Amino acid sequence: MIQPIFSFVIITFLCGCQNSTKQMPGSPPPTGWKLVWNDEFDGKGVPDSSNWSYAVGGHGWGNKEKQFYTEARAENAGMRDGKLHVTARQEKWEDNDYTSARVISRGLGDFQYGRFEIRAKLPPARGTWAAIWMMPSDWDFSQGGWPDIGEIDIMEHVGHDPGVIHASAHSRDYQWQKGAQKTGTIEIPTASEEFHTYMLEWSEERLAAYVDDELYFEYLNEGLGESKWPYNKPFYLILNVAVGGEWGNVEGIDNAAFPQTMEVDYVRVYQATDSTS
């Protein structure tokens, strides 16, 4: 995924993290980590505005996507039964044939390094492109420069390739347009039937992605500069379901299967304690 749009406020682990843990999870933090930001989605209606806002529009998002991303519309991003439902619908909205939501933490939860856990169940339909990812907090689409500025994909899943989970890191030198992105895949056959925990560990020296604690992607900082490692600044979280696009539309869109939903049980962000930093 690429290119969200909005203004920014930088909050980093290096200069003091905004602590948003109003709904404490029942389970203790992993050893060596401290919970600093989370959302358990225990409310009703649209997501908590102190944690989330929206990237809005229907201009293709740099990928020829088909949906219009709406703002604060529960039909596309709503909480119920203790989960966030990000739902793509086949319906006319301005010049688009589909609606969905791109829910973002920019200016409300911006992070430099940490452990990110997102427990989710993914949409299965052909034509869907679900993603949990991160972009730099000090950049927007109008500035150009993607992918030089960096992108971290914690989880991507396209409906025409069911159960195959991708994690990637994009930079000037390592990007999908060159076929050179740093990436990994893992098969999770029940990704659309059951909840799984998608996790990123990010430090000054390492990016690593896991599903249910199973490591399947690791990229170590080569120490060769910004063109290969632009992951030394605050990023924010993004949850979205796209329709179509360069990748999602490879085998067309199964309109009969809509609406399609990514359910998110929780988002939890941890900072390393001294023992793991």
Residue pairs with C-beta under 8 A, 6 or more apart in sequence:
1 61
1 63
1 129
1 131
1 133
1 151
1 153
1 156
1 238
1 240
1 242
2 61
2 62
2 63
2 146
2 147
2 151
2 170
3 61
3 62
3 135
3 141
3 146
4 55
4 102
4 104
4 106
4 135
4 140
4 141
4 238
5 55
5 57
5 140
5 141
5 142
6 53
6 55
6 104
6 106
6 107
6 140
7 107
7 140
8 106
8 107
8 110
8 137
8 138
8 139
8 140
9 106
9 107
9 108
9 110
9 137
10 110
10 137
10 138
10 234
11 17
11 18
11 109
11 110
11 111
11 234
12 110
12 111
12 112
12 234
13 36
13 111
13 112
13 113
13 114
13 271
14 112
14 113
17 36
17 37
17 111
17 271
18 37
18 108
18 109
18 110
19 36
19 37
20 36
20 37
20 38
20 39
20 50
20 51
20 108
20 109
21 35
21 36
21 37
21 38
22 48
23 38
23 39
23 40
23 42
24 35
24 38
25 35
25 38
25 40
25 266
25 268
29 35
29 270
30 115
30 270
32 272
32 273
32 275
32 276
33 115
33 270
33 271
33 272
33 273
33 276
34 270
34 271
34 272
34 273
35 268
35 269
35 270
36 114
36 269
36 270
36 271
37 51
37 109
37 111
37 268
37 269
38 266
38 267
38 268
38 269
39 47
39 48
39 51
39 52
39 84
39 266
39 267
40 82
40 265
40 266
41 47
41 79
41 82
41 83
41 84
41 264
41 265
41 266
42 79
42 82
43 79
44 79
44 80
45 74
45 78
45 79
46 72
46 73
46 74
46 77
46 78
46 79
47 77
47 79
47 84
47 103
49 72
50 108
51 105
51 108
51 109
52 103
52 104
52 105
52 108
53 103
53 104
53 105
53 106
53 107
53 108
54 69
54 70
54 71
54 72
54 77
54 101
54 102
54 103
54 104
55 69
55 102
55 104
55 238
55 240
56 69
56 70
56 71
56 102
57 68
57 69
58 67
58 68
58 69
58 93
58 94
58 95
58 96
61 69
61 242
61 245
62 141
62 146
63 242
63 245
63 246
63 247
63 248
64 244
64 245
64 246
64 249
65 129
65 242
65 243
65 244
65 245
65 248
66 96
66 97
66 98
66 242
66 243
66 244
66 245
66 249
66 253
67 88
67 96
67 98
67 99
67 100
67 241
67 242
67 243
67 244
68 93
68 94
68 95
68 96
68 98
68 99
68 100
69 76
69 99
69 100
69 101
69 102
69 240
70 76
70 77
70 93
70 99
70 100
70 101
73 99
73 101
75 87
75 89
75 99
76 86
76 87
76 88
76 89
76 99
76 100
76 101
77 84
77 85
77 86
77 87
77 101
77 103
78 84
78 85
78 87
79 85
82 265
83 263
83 264
83 265
84 103
84 239
84 263
84 264
85 261
85 262
85 263
85 264
86 100
86 101
86 103
86 130
86 239
86 240
86 241
86 261
86 262
86 263
86 264
87 100
87 101
87 241
87 259
87 260
87 261
87 262
88 98
88 99
88 100
88 123
88 128
88 241
88 242
88 243
88 258
88 259
88 260
88 261
89 98
89 99
89 100
89 258
89 259
90 97
90 98
90 255
90 258
90 259
91 97
91 98
91 99
93 99
98 243
98 244
98 258
100 240
100 241
100 242
100 243
101 240
101 241
102 238
102 239
102 240
103 238
103 239
103 240
104 236
104 237
104 238
104 239
105 236
105 237
105 238
106 137
106 236
107 137
107 236
109 236
109 237
109 269
110 137
110 234
110 235
110 236
111 234
111 235
111 236
111 237
111 269
112 232
112 233
112 234
112 235
113 202
113 203
113 204
113 271
113 272
114 201
114 202
114 269
114 270
114 271
114 272
115 199
115 200
115 201
115 202
115 269
115 270
115 271
115 272
116 134
116 154
116 199
116 200
116 201
116 202
116 237
116 267
116 268
116 269
116 270
117 197
117 198
117 199
117 266
117 267
117 268
117 269
117 270
118 132
118 154
118 155
118 197
118 198
118 199
118 239
118 264
118 266
118 267
118 268
119 195
119 196
119 197
119 198
119 264
119 265
119 266
120 132
120 155
120 195
120 196
120 198
120 262
120 263
120 264
120 265
121 191
121 192
121 193
121 194
121 195
121 196
121 262
121 263
121 265
122 130
122 157
122 191
122 192
122 262
123 130
123 157
123 159
123 192
123 241
123 260
123 261
123 262
124 159
124 162
124 192
124 257
124 260
125 159
125 254
125 257
125 258
125 260
126 159
126 160
126 251
126 252
126 253
126 254
126 257
127 159
127 160
127 243
127 244
127 248
127 249
127 251
127 252
127 253
127 254
127 255
127 257
128 157
128 158
128 159
128 241
128 242
128 243
128 248
128 260
129 156
129 157
129 158
129 159
129 241
129 242
129 243
129 244
129 245
129 247
129 248
130 155
130 156
130 157
130 158
130 240
130 241
130 242
130 262
131 153
131 155
131 156
131 157
131 238
131 239
131 240
131 241
131 242
132 153
132 154
132 155
132 156
132 198
132 237
132 238
132 239
133 151
133 152
133 153
133 154
133 155
133 156
133 237
133 238
134 151
134 152
134 153
134 154
134 200
134 235
134 236
134 237
134 238
135 149
135 150
135 151
135 152
135 235
135 236
135 238
136 149
136 150
136 230
136 233
136 234
136 235
137 233
137 234
137 235
137 236
138 233
138 234
139 145
139 149
146 170
147 170
147 171
147 172
147 175
147 177
148 171
148 172
148 226
148 227
148 230
149 230
150 169
150 170
150 171
150 230
150 231
150 233
150 235
151 168
151 169
151 170
152 168
152 169
152 200
152 202
152 207
152 231
152 235
153 166
153 167
153 168
153 169
153 170
154 167
154 198
154 199
154 200
154 209
155 165
155 166
155 167
155 198
155 209
155 211
156 165
156 166
156 167
156 168
157 164
157 165
157 166
157 191
158 164
158 247
158 248
158 250
159 248
159 254
159 260
160 248
160 250
160 251
160 252
162 191
162 192
163 187
163 188
163 189
163 190
163 191
163 192
164 185
164 186
164 187
164 188
165 185
165 186
165 187
165 188
165 191
165 198
165 211
165 216
166 183
166 184
166 185
167 183
167 184
167 185
167 200
167 209
167 216
167 217
168 176
168 181
168 182
168 183
168 184
168 217
169 181
169 182
169 183
169 207
169 219
169 231
170 176
170 181
170 182
171 226
171 227
171 228
171 229
171 230
172 226
172 227
172 228
172 230
173 180
173 227
173 228
174 180
174 181
174 182
174 228
175 181
182 207
182 217
182 219
183 217
184 209
184 216
184 217
184 218
185 216
186 211
186 214
186 216
188 196
188 211
190 196
195 263
195 265
196 211
196 212
197 210
197 211
197 212
197 213
198 209
198 210
198 211
199 209
199 210
199 211
199 213
200 207
200 208
200 209
200 210
201 207
201 208
201 210
202 208
202 231
203 272
203 277
204 221
204 232
205 220
205 221
206 218
206 219
206 220
206 221
207 217
207 218
207 219
207 231
208 215
208 217
208 218
208 219
209 215
209 216
209 217
209 218
210 216
221 229
221 231
222 228
222 229
223 229
226 232
237 267
237 269
239 262
239 264
239 267
241 260
241 261
241 262
242 248
243 253
244 253
